[in-house]
Amino acid sequence: MARLEVYFDCSSPWTYLCIAKVGDIARARGAELIWRPILVGGVFNQVNQQVYENRANPEHPKYRYMRKDLMDWARYHGVAINWPTIFPVNAVKPMRACIAALDDGQVEPFALEICDAYWGRDLDISQDEVIAGCAKTVGLDADSIVARTGDQGIKDRLKQYTQEVVDRGGFGSPTMFVDGDDMYFGQDRLPLLDARLKG
């Protein structure tokens, strides 16, 4: 059985497109799926500060094309994306909440709901009430999920997973690894990932 690790931050629209599909791919190929919530800002700060330069110049032709490319991929995957009013969003609490959901065995539907809240419904996912609403929607204990965003162990794991992806050569979200060291970056690599898992 192949081992598929997915490092992700829900504040990335590309991550939303990935989360909508990668679980189905893993299950279809019989792969062990391991989710790793991260803070992509922590990754950018270490190894990909060019992202901030791109955001500072949104009229650059490449940045404008990136927006078009995102919408093209969203249509292709059948996912509704609306650019949020608050961007970038403070993703610390929702990503800690994803670790709590991971511990409760519901990280995939919860992360997808967080992504949809932000990228589909323009909700501020840094707010406790939004996190709680997402938790309720997928059948989690909302009070517990929100409370555990303050848990030191969860805080430490979020830092740990973020550093892990940097140490393994990652530079953004989503970043996926098959069987330890075969890295795939971005939702547009999902067909290649699928082919790799298919063997």
Backbone as JSON Lines, residues from 0, in Angstrom:
{"i":0,"aa":"M","n":[0.84,-1.2,0.0],"ca":[0.0,0.0,0.0],"c":[0.87,1.25,0.0]}
{"i":1,"aa":"A","n":[0.59,2.16,-0.93],"ca":[1.33,3.42,-0.99],"c":[0.92,4.31,0.18]}
{"i":2,"aa":"R","n":[1.83,5.16,0.58],"ca":[1.59,6.11,1.67],"c":[1.55,7.51,1.07]}
{"i":3,"aa":"L","n":[0.43,8.2,1.22],"ca":[0.26,9.55,0.68],"c":[0.09,10.54,1.81]}
{"i":4,"aa":"E","n":[1.02,11.49,1.91],"ca":[0.95,12.55,2.92],"c":[0.56,13.85,2.23]}
{"i":5,"aa":"V","n":[-0.39,14.55,2.81],"ca":[-0.88,15.8,2.25],"c":[-0.69,16.92,3.27]}
{"i":6,"aa":"Y","n":[0.23,17.84,2.96],"ca":[0.45,19.03,3.79],"c":[-0.4,20.15,3.2]}
{"i":7,"aa":"F","n":[-1.22,20.78,4.03],"ca":[-2.2,21.72,3.47],"c":[-2.51,22.86,4.43]}
{"i":8,"aa":"D","n":[-2.91,23.98,3.84],"ca":[-3.4,25.15,4.56],"c":[-4.65,25.63,3.84]}
{"i":9,"aa":"C","n":[-5.76,25.69,4.54],"ca":[-7.06,26.02,3.94],"c":[-7.15,27.46,3.44]}
{"i":10,"aa":"S","n":[-6.19,28.3,3.75],"ca":[-6.23,29.68,3.26],"c":[-5.76,29.78,1.81]}
{"i":11,"aa":"S","n":[-5.35,28.66,1.22],"ca":[-4.93,28.63,-0.19],"c":[-6.06,28.11,-1.06]}
{"i":12,"aa":"P","n":[-6.42,28.83,-2.13],"ca":[-7.48,28.32,-3.0],"c":[-7.07,27.03,-3.71]}
{"i":13,"aa":"W","n":[-5.77,26.91,-4.0],"ca":[-5.28,25.7,-4.66],"c":[-5.45,24.5,-3.73]}
{"i":14,"aa":"T","n":[-5.33,24.75,-2.44],"ca":[-5.55,23.68,-1.46],"c":[-7.01,23.23,-1.48]}
{"i":15,"aa":"Y","n":[-7.93,24.18,-1.6],"ca":[-9.35,23.84,-1.68],"c":[-9.58,22.86,-2.83]}
{"i":16,"aa":"L","n":[-9.03,23.17,-3.99],"ca":[-9.22,22.3,-5.15],"c":[-8.59,20.93,-4.91]}
{"i":17,"aa":"C","n":[-7.47,20.9,-4.22],"ca":[-6.81,19.63,-3.9],"c":[-7.65,18.8,-2.93]}
{"i":18,"aa":"I","n":[-8.08,19.42,-1.85],"ca":[-8.83,18.68,-0.83],"c":[-10.13,18.11,-1.41]}
{"i":19,"aa":"A","n":[-10.7,18.82,-2.38],"ca":[-11.94,18.34,-3.0],"c":[-11.74,17.04,-3.76]}
{"i":20,"aa":"K","n":[-10.49,16.7,-4.12],"ca":[-10.24,15.54,-5.0],"c":[-9.27,14.5,-4.45]}
{"i":21,"aa":"V","n":[-8.3,14.93,-3.65],"ca":[-7.19,14.03,-3.32],"c":[-7.62,12.82,-2.5]}
{"i":22,"aa":"G","n":[-8.6,12.99,-1.64],"ca":[-9.08,11.86,-0.86],"c":[-9.67,10.77,-1.73]}
{"i":23,"aa":"D","n":[-10.46,11.19,-2.73],"ca":[-11.05,10.22,-3.65],"c":[-9.97,9.47,-4.43]}
{"i":24,"aa":"I","n":[-8.93,10.19,-4.83],"ca":[-7.83,9.56,-5.55],"c":[-7.15,8.52,-4.67]}
{"i":25,"aa":"A","n":[-6.86,8.9,-3.43],"ca":[-6.18,7.97,-2.51],"c":[-7.03,6.73,-2.28]}
{"i":26,"aa":"R","n":[-8.31,6.91,-2.07],"ca":[-9.18,5.76,-1.82],"c":[-9.3,4.87,-3.05]}
{"i":27,"aa":"A","n":[-9.38,5.48,-4.23],"ca":[-9.5,4.69,-5.46],"c":[-8.25,3.85,-5.7]}
{"i":28,"aa":"R","n":[-7.11,4.35,-5.24],"ca":[-5.84,3.65,-5.48],"c":[-5.41,2.83,-4.27]}
{"i":29,"aa":"G","n":[-6.21,2.82,-3.22],"ca":[-5.88,2.03,-2.05],"c":[-4.69,2.54,-1.26]}
{"i":30,"aa":"A","n":[-4.46,3.86,-1.32],"ca":[-3.32,4.46,-0.63],"c":[-3.69,4.83,0.8]}
{"i":31,"aa":"E","n":[-2.72,4.73,1.69],"ca":[-2.88,5.24,3.05],"c":[-2.78,6.76,2.99]}
{"i":32,"aa":"L","n":[-3.79,7.45,3.5],"ca":[-3.86,8.91,3.4],"c":[-3.57,9.54,4.75]}
{"i":33,"aa":"I","n":[-2.56,10.4,4.78],"ca":[-2.13,11.06,6.02],"c":[-2.21,12.57,5.81]}
{"i":34,"aa":"W","n":[-3.02,13.22,6.62],"ca":[-3.22,14.67,6.51],"c":[-2.29,15.4,7.47]}
{"i":35,"aa":"R","n":[-1.69,16.5,6.99],"ca":[-0.78,17.29,7.8],"c":[-1.13,18.78,7.67]}
{"i":36,"aa":"P","n":[-1.95,19.32,8.58],"ca":[-2.25,20.76,8.55],"c":[-0.98,21.58,8.82]}
{"i":37,"aa":"I","n":[-0.83,22.65,8.05],"ca":[0.34,23.53,8.2],"c":[-0.11,24.99,8.16]}
{"i":38,"aa":"L","n":[0.83,25.88,8.44],"ca":[0.65,27.32,8.2],"c":[1.51,27.69,7.01]}
{"i":39,"aa":"V","n":[0.87,27.94,5.88],"ca":[1.65,28.19,4.67],"c":[2.44,29.48,4.78]}
{"i":40,"aa":"G","n":[1.96,30.44,5.59],"ca":[2.74,31.65,5.81],"c":[4.09,31.36,6.43]}
{"i":41,"aa":"G","n":[4.12,30.37,7.33],"ca":[5.39,29.96,7.93],"c":[6.33,29.35,6.91]}
{"i":42,"aa":"V","n":[5.77,28.68,5.92],"ca":[6.58,28.13,4.83],"c":[7.1,29.27,3.96]}
{"i":43,"aa":"F","n":[6.21,30.18,3.56],"ca":[6.63,31.31,2.72],"c":[7.73,32.12,3.39]}
{"i":44,"aa":"N","n":[7.6,32.35,4.69],"ca":[8.59,33.17,5.39],"c":[9.98,32.56,5.3]}
{"i":45,"aa":"Q","n":[10.05,31.25,5.25],"ca":[11.35,30.58,5.22],"c":[11.9,30.39,3.81]}
{"i":46,"aa":"V","n":[11.03,29.99,2.86],"ca":[11.59,29.54,1.58],"c":[10.9,30.09,0.34]}
{"i":47,"aa":"N","n":[9.89,30.95,0.48],"ca":[9.16,31.38,-0.71],"c":[8.6,32.79,-0.53]}
{"i":48,"aa":"Q","n":[9.48,33.74,-0.2],"ca":[9.02,35.1,0.05],"c":[8.57,35.82,-1.22]}
{"i":49,"aa":"Q","n":[8.84,35.24,-2.38],"ca":[8.38,35.82,-3.63],"c":[6.86,35.95,-3.68]}
{"i":50,"aa":"V","n":[6.17,35.09,-2.94],"ca":[4.71,35.16,-2.87],"c":[4.27,36.55,-2.43]}
{"i":51,"aa":"Y","n":[4.96,37.12,-1.44],"ca":[4.58,38.43,-0.93],"c":[4.81,39.52,-1.98]}
{"i":52,"aa":"E","n":[5.87,39.38,-2.76],"ca":[6.13,40.33,-3.84],"c":[5.02,40.27,-4.88]}
{"i":53,"aa":"N","n":[4.57,39.06,-5.19],"ca":[3.49,38.91,-6.17],"c":[2.2,39.56,-5.67]}
{"i":54,"aa":"R","n":[1.89,39.37,-4.39],"ca":[0.68,39.98,-3.83],"c":[0.75,41.5,-3.84]}
{"i":55,"aa":"A","n":[1.96,42.03,-3.68],"ca":[2.14,43.48,-3.66],"c":[1.97,44.09,-5.05]}
{"i":56,"aa":"N","n":[2.02,43.26,-6.08],"ca":[1.89,43.74,-7.45],"c":[0.81,42.94,-8.18]}
{"i":57,"aa":"P","n":[-0.47,43.12,-7.77],"ca":[-1.54,42.29,-8.33],"c":[-1.84,42.55,-9.8]}
{"i":58,"aa":"E","n":[-1.28,43.62,-10.35],"ca":[-1.53,43.91,-11.77],"c":[-0.48,43.3,-12.68]}
{"i":59,"aa":"H","n":[0.49,42.62,-12.1],"ca":[1.49,41.94,-12.92],"c":[0.78,40.92,-13.8]}
{"i":60,"aa":"P","n":[1.16,40.8,-15.08],"ca":[0.46,39.87,-15.98],"c":[0.41,38.43,-15.45]}
{"i":61,"aa":"K","n":[1.47,37.97,-14.83],"ca":[1.47,36.59,-14.33],"c":[0.47,36.43,-13.18]}
{"i":62,"aa":"Y","n":[0.38,37.43,-12.31],"ca":[-0.56,37.35,-11.19],"c":[-2.0,37.38,-11.69]}
{"i":63,"aa":"R","n":[-2.25,38.26,-12.69],"ca":[-3.6,38.3,-13.27],"c":[-3.95,36.96,-13.91]}
{"i":64,"aa":"Y","n":[-2.98,36.37,-14.6],"ca":[-3.23,35.07,-15.22],"c":[-3.49,34.0,-14.16]}
{"i":65,"aa":"M","n":[-2.8,34.1,-13.03],"ca":[-3.0,33.11,-11.97],"c":[-4.46,33.1,-11.52]}
{"i":66,"aa":"R","n":[-5.08,34.28,-11.44],"ca":[-6.49,34.35,-11.05],"c":[-7.37,33.64,-12.09]}
{"i":67,"aa":"K","n":[-7.07,33.88,-13.37],"ca":[-7.82,33.21,-14.43],"c":[-7.62,31.7,-14.35]}
{"i":68,"aa":"D","n":[-6.37,31.3,-14.16],"ca":[-6.03,29.88,-14.08],"c":[-6.79,29.21,-12.93]}
{"i":69,"aa":"L","n":[-6.86,29.9,-11.8],"ca":[-7.59,29.38,-10.64],"c":[-9.05,29.13,-10.99]}
{"i":70,"aa":"M","n":[-9.68,30.09,-11.64],"ca":[-11.1,29.94,-11.98],"c":[-11.31,28.85,-13.02]}
{"i":71,"aa":"D","n":[-10.36,28.72,-13.95],"ca":[-10.45,27.63,-14.94],"c":[-10.4,26.27,-14.25]}
{"i":72,"aa":"W","n":[-9.46,26.12,-13.32],"ca":[-9.34,24.85,-12.58],"c":[-10.57,24.61,-11.71]}
{"i":73,"aa":"A","n":[-11.1,25.66,-11.1],"ca":[-12.29,25.51,-10.26],"c":[-13.46,24.99,-11.09]}
{"i":74,"aa":"R","n":[-13.65,25.57,-12.28],"ca":[-14.72,25.08,-13.17],"c":[-14.47,23.63,-13.56]}
{"i":75,"aa":"Y","n":[-13.23,23.31,-13.86],"ca":[-12.87,21.95,-14.26],"c":[-13.23,20.94,-13.17]}
{"i":76,"aa":"H","n":[-12.97,21.31,-11.92],"ca":[-13.24,20.42,-10.79],"c":[-14.67,20.53,-10.27]}
{"i":77,"aa":"G","n":[-15.44,21.49,-10.78],"ca":[-16.8,21.67,-10.29],"c":[-16.87,22.26,-8.9]}
{"i":78,"aa":"V","n":[-15.89,23.11,-8.58],"ca":[-15.82,23.75,-7.26],"c":[-16.06,25.25,-7.43]}
{"i":79,"aa":"A","n":[-16.95,25.8,-6.62],"ca":[-17.24,27.24,-6.69],"c":[-16.24,28.02,-5.85]}
{"i":80,"aa":"I","n":[-15.52,28.93,-6.49],"ca":[-14.57,29.79,-5.77],"c":[-14.94,31.25,-6.03]}
{"i":81,"aa":"N","n":[-15.03,32.0,-4.95],"ca":[-15.25,33.44,-5.01],"c":[-14.14,34.09,-4.19]}
{"i":82,"aa":"W","n":[-13.4,35.0,-4.8],"ca":[-12.27,35.59,-4.07],"c":[-12.77,36.27,-2.81]}
{"i":83,"aa":"P","n":[-12.22,35.91,-1.64],"ca":[-12.77,36.42,-0.37],"c":[-12.45,37.9,-0.13]}
{"i":84,"aa":"T","n":[-13.31,38.53,0.64],"ca":[-13.12,39.93,1.01],"c":[-11.85,40.09,1.84]}
{"i":85,"aa":"I","n":[-11.61,39.17,2.76],"ca":[-10.41,39.22,3.61],"c":[-9.37,38.27,3.02]}
{"i":86,"aa":"F","n":[-8.32,38.83,2.43],"ca":[-7.23,38.01,1.89],"c":[-5.93,38.77,2.02]}
{"i":87,"aa":"P","n":[-4.91,38.14,2.59],"ca":[-4.95,36.8,3.19],"c":[-5.66,36.83,4.55]}
{"i":88,"aa":"V","n":[-6.11,35.67,4.96],"ca":[-6.79,35.53,6.24],"c":[-5.81,34.96,7.27]}
{"i":89,"aa":"N","n":[-6.03,35.26,8.53],"ca":[-5.22,34.65,9.59],"c":[-5.7,33.21,9.76]}
{"i":90,"aa":"A","n":[-4.88,32.27,9.32],"ca":[-5.29,30.86,9.29],"c":[-4.85,30.06,10.51]}
{"i":91,"aa":"V","n":[-4.3,30.72,11.51],"ca":[-3.77,29.99,12.67],"c":[-4.87,29.15,13.34]}
{"i":92,"aa":"K","n":[-5.97,29.79,13.71],"ca":[-7.03,29.04,14.42],"c":[-7.66,27.94,13.56]}
{"i":93,"aa":"P","n":[-8.05,28.24,12.32],"ca":[-8.65,27.15,11.54],"c":[-7.7,25.98,11.29]}
{"i":94,"aa":"M","n":[-6.41,26.26,11.18],"ca":[-5.49,25.14,10.95],"c":[-5.23,24.36,12.24]}
{"i":95,"aa":"R","n":[-5.26,25.05,13.38],"ca":[-5.23,24.3,14.65],"c":[-6.5,23.46,14.77]}
{"i":96,"aa":"A","n":[-7.62,24.04,14.37],"ca":[-8.88,23.29,14.41],"c":[-8.83,22.06,13.51]}
{"i":97,"aa":"C","n":[-8.11,22.17,12.4],"ca":[-7.95,21.0,11.52],"c":[-7.19,19.88,12.23]}
{"i":98,"aa":"I","n":[-6.24,20.23,13.07],"ca":[-5.53,19.2,13.83],"c":[-6.47,18.56,14.84]}
{"i":99,"aa":"A","n":[-7.31,19.37,15.48],"ca":[-8.31,18.8,16.4],"c":[-9.25,17.86,15.65]}
{"i":100,"aa":"A","n":[-9.67,18.27,14.45],"ca":[-10.54,17.41,13.63],"c":[-9.81,16.15,13.18]}
{"i":101,"aa":"L","n":[-8.51,16.28,12.92],"ca":[-7.69,15.12,12.58],"c":[-7.71,14.11,13.73]}
{"i":102,"aa":"D","n":[-7.55,14.61,14.93],"ca":[-7.58,13.74,16.11],"c":[-8.95,13.08,16.31]}
{"i":103,"aa":"D","n":[-9.99,13.75,15.81],"ca":[-11.35,13.21,15.93],"c":[-11.75,12.37,14.71]}
{"i":104,"aa":"G","n":[-10.81,12.18,13.79],"ca":[-11.07,11.33,12.63],"c":[-11.92,11.96,11.54]}
{"i":105,"aa":"Q","n":[-12.0,13.3,11.52],"ca":[-12.87,13.98,10.56],"c":[-12.17,15.13,9.85]}
{"i":106,"aa":"V","n":[-10.86,15.03,9.67],"ca":[-10.15,16.18,9.12],"c":[-10.54,16.47,7.68]}
{"i":107,"aa":"E","n":[-10.75,15.44,6.87],"ca":[-11.06,15.7,5.46],"c":[-12.36,16.47,5.28]}
{"i":108,"aa":"P","n":[-13.49,16.02,5.83],"ca":[-14.71,16.81,5.65],"c":[-14.65,18.17,6.34]}
{"i":109,"aa":"F","n":[-13.96,18.24,7.48],"ca":[-13.86,19.52,8.17],"c":[-13.03,20.51,7.37]}
{"i":110,"aa":"A","n":[-11.88,20.08,6.86],"ca":[-11.03,20.97,6.07],"c":[-11.76,21.43,4.81]}
{"i":111,"aa":"L","n":[-12.5,20.53,4.2],"ca":[-13.27,20.9,3.01],"c":[-14.33,21.94,3.36]}
{"i":112,"aa":"E","n":[-14.96,21.79,4.51],"ca":[-15.97,22.76,4.95],"c":[-15.33,24.11,5.27]}
{"i":113,"aa":"I","n":[-14.15,24.1,5.9],"ca":[-13.43,25.35,6.17],"c":[-13.09,26.05,4.85]}
{"i":114,"aa":"C","n":[-12.59,25.28,3.89],"ca":[-12.26,25.85,2.57],"c":[-13.49,26.45,1.91]}
{"i":115,"aa":"D","n":[-14.61,25.73,1.97],"ca":[-15.82,26.23,1.34],"c":[-16.33,27.49,2.05]}
{"i":116,"aa":"A","n":[-16.21,27.51,3.37],"ca":[-16.62,28.71,4.12],"c":[-15.84,29.93,3.65]}
{"i":117,"aa":"Y","n":[-14.54,29.76,3.45],"ca":[-13.68,30.88,3.07],"c":[-13.77,31.19,1.58]}
{"i":118,"aa":"W","n":[-13.54,30.16,0.76],"ca":[-13.44,30.37,-0.69],"c":[-14.78,30.32,-1.41]}
{"i":119,"aa":"G","n":[-15.77,29.71,-0.79],"ca":[-17.08,29.63,-1.43],"c":[-18.08,30.63,-0.89]}
{"i":120,"aa":"R","n":[-18.04,30.87,0.44],"ca":[-19.07,31.7,1.08],"c":[-18.54,33.0,1.67]}
{"i":121,"aa":"D","n":[-17.26,33.28,1.48],"ca":[-16.66,34.54,1.92],"c":[-16.83,34.79,3.41]}
{"i":122,"aa":"L","n":[-16.62,33.74,4.21],"ca":[-16.68,33.87,5.67],"c":[-15.27,34.0,6.23]}
{"i":123,"aa":"D","n":[-15.15,34.7,7.33],"ca":[-13.85,34.9,7.98],"c":[-13.53,33.69,8.85]}
{"i":124,"aa":"I","n":[-12.73,32.77,8.32],"ca":[-12.45,31.51,9.01],"c":[-11.54,31.67,10.22]}
{"i":125,"aa":"S","n":[-11.08,32.89,10.49],"ca":[-10.29,33.1,11.71],"c":[-11.19,33.25,12.94]}
{"i":126,"aa":"Q","n":[-12.49,33.37,12.71],"ca":[-13.43,33.63,13.8],"c":[-13.97,32.32,14.39]}
{"i":127,"aa":"D","n":[-14.04,32.29,15.72],"ca":[-14.5,31.08,16.42],"c":[-15.87,30.61,15.95]}
{"i":128,"aa":"E","n":[-16.78,31.55,15.72],"ca":[-18.14,31.14,15.35],"c":[-18.18,30.47,13.98]}
{"i":129,"aa":"V","n":[-17.29,30.89,13.08],"ca":[-17.23,30.26,11.76],"c":[-16.64,28.86,11.87]}
{"i":130,"aa":"I","n":[-15.57,28.74,12.65],"ca":[-14.96,27.42,12.89],"c":[-15.99,26.49,13.53]}
{"i":131,"aa":"A","n":[-16.72,27.0,14.51],"ca":[-17.74,26.19,15.18],"c":[-18.82,25.75,14.21]}
{"i":132,"aa":"G","n":[-19.25,26.66,13.34],"ca":[-20.27,26.32,12.36],"c":[-19.81,25.22,11.42]}
{"i":133,"aa":"C","n":[-18.55,25.3,11.0],"ca":[-18.0,24.26,10.12],"c":[-17.94,22.92,10.85]}
{"i":134,"aa":"A","n":[-17.55,22.96,12.11],"ca":[-17.49,21.73,12.9],"c":[-18.87,21.09,13.03]}
{"i":135,"aa":"K","n":[-19.87,21.9,13.33],"ca":[-21.24,21.38,13.46],"c":[-21.72,20.75,12.16]}
{"i":136,"aa":"T","n":[-21.41,21.4,11.06],"ca":[-21.87,20.92,9.75],"c":[-21.39,19.5,9.46]}
{"i":137,"aa":"V","n":[-20.18,19.17,9.92],"ca":[-19.64,17.83,9.63],"c":[-19.79,16.88,10.82]}
{"i":138,"aa":"G","n":[-20.58,17.3,11.82],"ca":[-20.9,16.41,12.93],"c":[-19.88,16.35,14.04]}
{"i":139,"aa":"L","n":[-19.01,17.34,14.12],"ca":[-18.04,17.4,15.21],"c":[-18.59,18.21,16.38]}
{"i":140,"aa":"D","n":[-17.99,18.03,17.54],"ca":[-18.34,18.81,18.73],"c":[-17.72,20.2,18.58]}
{"i":141,"aa":"A","n":[-18.54,21.17,18.23],"ca":[-18.04,22.5,17.91],"c":[-17.3,23.14,19.07]}
{"i":142,"aa":"D","n":[-17.84,23.02,20.28],"ca":[-17.19,23.63,21.44],"c":[-15.82,23.02,21.67]}
{"i":143,"aa":"S","n":[-15.72,21.72,21.51],"ca":[-14.44,21.04,21.71],"c":[-13.42,21.45,20.66]}
{"i":144,"aa":"I","n":[-13.85,21.52,19.41],"ca":[-12.92,21.9,18.33],"c":[-12.38,23.3,18.58]}
{"i":145,"aa":"V","n":[-13.26,24.24,18.9],"ca":[-12.82,25.62,19.13],"c":[-11.92,25.7,20.36]}
{"i":146,"aa":"A","n":[-12.29,25.01,21.43],"ca":[-11.49,25.05,22.66],"c":[-10.09,24.52,22.42]}
{"i":147,"aa":"R","n":[-9.98,23.48,21.62],"ca":[-8.67,22.87,21.41],"c":[-7.74,23.68,20.52]}
{"i":148,"aa":"T","n":[-8.25,24.75,19.9],"ca":[-7.34,25.62,19.15],"c":[-6.37,26.33,20.09]}
{"i":149,"aa":"G","n":[-6.67,26.32,21.39],"ca":[-5.76,26.9,22.38],"c":[-4.88,25.89,23.07]}
{"i":150,"aa":"D","n":[-4.99,24.62,22.69],"ca":[-4.21,23.56,23.32],"c":[-2.74,23.63,22.89]}
{"i":151,"aa":"Q","n":[-1.84,23.6,23.86],"ca":[-0.41,23.75,23.54],"c":[0.09,22.61,22.66]}
{"i":152,"aa":"G","n":[-0.39,21.41,22.9],"ca":[0.04,20.29,22.06],"c":[-0.34,20.47,20.61]}
{"i":153,"aa":"I","n":[-1.53,21.0,20.36],"ca":[-1.97,21.26,18.99],"c":[-1.17,22.4,18.38]}
{"i":154,"aa":"K","n":[-0.92,23.44,19.15],"ca":[-0.07,24.54,18.66],"c":[1.29,24.01,18.23]}
{"i":155,"aa":"D","n":[1.87,23.15,19.06],"ca":[3.2,22.61,18.77],"c":[3.18,21.73,17.52]}
{"i":156,"aa":"R","n":[2.13,20.95,17.34],"ca":[2.05,20.09,16.17],"c":[1.91,20.9,14.88]}
{"i":157,"aa":"L","n":[1.17,22.0,14.94],"ca":[1.04,22.85,13.75],"c":[2.41,23.4,13.36]}
{"i":158,"aa":"K","n":[3.18,23.83,14.33],"ca":[4.54,24.3,14.04],"c":[5.4,23.15,13.51]}
{"i":159,"aa":"Q","n":[5.26,21.99,14.12],"ca":[6.04,20.82,13.71],"c":[5.76,20.44,12.26]}
{"i":160,"aa":"Y","n":[4.48,20.34,11.9],"ca":[4.13,19.94,10.53],"c":[4.59,20.99,9.52]}
{"i":161,"aa":"T","n":[4.5,22.27,9.9],"ca":[4.95,23.34,9.02],"c":[6.45,23.23,8.77]}
{"i":162,"aa":"Q","n":[7.21,22.99,9.83],"ca":[8.66,22.84,9.67],"c":[8.99,21.58,8.89]}
{"i":163,"aa":"E","n":[8.23,20.53,9.11],"ca":[8.45,19.26,8.4],"c":[8.41,19.46,6.89]}
{"i":164,"aa":"V","n":[7.37,20.16,6.4],"ca":[7.24,20.3,4.96],"c":[8.38,21.13,4.38]}
{"i":165,"aa":"V","n":[8.84,22.14,5.12],"ca":[9.99,22.92,4.68],"c":[11.24,22.03,4.64]}
{"i":166,"aa":"D","n":[11.45,21.27,5.69],"ca":[12.63,20.4,5.77],"c":[12.64,19.35,4.67]}
{"i":167,"aa":"R","n":[11.46,19.0,4.18],"ca":[11.36,17.98,3.13],"c":[11.38,18.57,1.73]}
{"i":168,"aa":"G","n":[11.57,19.89,1.63],"ca":[11.69,20.53,0.32],"c":[10.45,21.23,-0.16]}
{"i":169,"aa":"G","n":[9.4,21.31,0.67],"ca":[8.18,21.98,0.27],"c":[8.31,23.49,0.31]}
{"i":170,"aa":"F","n":[7.46,24.17,-0.46],"ca":[7.51,25.63,-0.52],"c":[6.13,26.25,-0.62]}
{"i":171,"aa":"G","n":[5.08,25.47,-0.42],"ca":[3.73,26.01,-0.48],"c":[2.7,24.95,-0.14]}
{"i":172,"aa":"S","n":[1.44,25.27,-0.44],"ca":[0.32,24.38,-0.14],"c":[-0.61,24.31,-1.34]}
{"i":173,"aa":"P","n":[-1.02,23.1,-1.7],"ca":[-0.77,21.81,-1.06],"c":[0.52,21.17,-1.54]}
{"i":174,"aa":"T","n":[1.18,20.47,-0.64],"ca":[2.36,19.68,-0.97],"c":[2.09,18.24,-0.55]}
{"i":175,"aa":"M","n":[2.34,17.32,-1.47],"ca":[2.05,15.91,-1.22],"c":[3.3,15.07,-1.42]}
{"i":176,"aa":"F","n":[3.4,14.02,-0.63],"ca":[4.52,13.08,-0.75],"c":[3.97,11.67,-0.87]}
{"i":177,"aa":"V","n":[4.52,10.92,-1.82],"ca":[4.2,9.5,-1.95],"c":[5.39,8.7,-1.47]}
{"i":178,"aa":"D","n":[5.13,7.8,-0.56],"ca":[6.16,6.89,-0.04],"c":[7.42,7.61,0.41]}
{"i":179,"aa":"G","n":[7.21,8.71,1.1],"ca":[8.32,9.37,1.78],"c":[8.95,10.54,1.08]}
{"i":180,"aa":"D","n":[9.45,10.35,-0.15],"ca":[10.25,11.42,-0.74],"c":[9.84,11.82,-2.15]}
{"i":181,"aa":"D","n":[8.79,11.25,-2.69],"ca":[8.34,11.6,-4.04],"c":[7.32,12.74,-3.91]}
{"i":182,"aa":"M","n":[7.79,13.99,-4.12],"ca":[6.99,15.17,-3.83],"c":[6.18,15.63,-5.04]}
{"i":183,"aa":"Y","n":[4.95,16.06,-4.77],"ca":[4.07,16.66,-5.77],"c":[3.53,17.95,-5.17]}
{"i":184,"aa":"F","n":[3.69,19.07,-5.89],"ca":[3.22,20.36,-5.38],"c":[2.08,20.87,-6.25]}
{"i":185,"aa":"G","n":[0.99,21.24,-5.61],"ca":[-0.11,21.91,-6.29],"c":[-1.19,20.96,-6.75]}
{"i":186,"aa":"Q","n":[-2.42,21.46,-6.78],"ca":[-3.55,20.63,-7.19],"c":[-3.45,20.23,-8.66]}
{"i":187,"aa":"D","n":[-2.72,21.01,-9.46],"ca":[-2.59,20.65,-10.87],"c":[-1.7,19.43,-11.08]}
{"i":188,"aa":"R","n":[-1.04,18.96,-10.03],"ca":[-0.24,17.73,-10.12],"c":[-1.05,16.49,-9.74]}
{"i":189,"aa":"L","n":[-2.33,16.67,-9.43],"ca":[-3.15,15.51,-9.04],"c":[-3.2,14.42,-10.11]}
{"i":190,"aa":"P","n":[-3.28,14.74,-11.42],"ca":[-3.24,13.66,-12.41],"c":[-1.93,12.87,-12.35]}
{"i":191,"aa":"L","n":[-0.81,13.57,-12.12],"ca":[0.48,12.88,-12.01],"c":[0.53,12.05,-10.74]}
{"i":192,"aa":"L","n":[-0.02,12.59,-9.67],"ca":[-0.1,11.85,-8.41],"c":[-0.94,10.59,-8.58]}
{"i":193,"aa":"D","n":[-2.06,10.73,-9.25],"ca":[-2.93,9.58,-9.49],"c":[-2.2,8.51,-10.3]}
{"i":194,"aa":"A","n":[-1.49,8.95,-11.33],"ca":[-0.74,7.99,-12.15],"c":[0.33,7.28,-11.33]}
{"i":195,"aa":"R","n":[0.98,8.02,-10.45],"ca":[2.01,7.42,-9.59],"c":[1.41,6.38,-8.65]}
{"i":196,"aa":"L","n":[0.26,6.7,-8.07],"ca":[-0.39,5.76,-7.16],"c":[-0.94,4.55,-7.9]}
{"i":197,"aa":"K","n":[-1.36,4.78,-9.13],"ca":[-1.89,3.68,-9.95],"c":[-0.79,2.68,-10.28]}
{"i":198,"aa":"G","n":[0.45,3.21,-10.4],"ca":[1.59,2.34,-10.7],"c":[1.65,2.03,-12.16]}
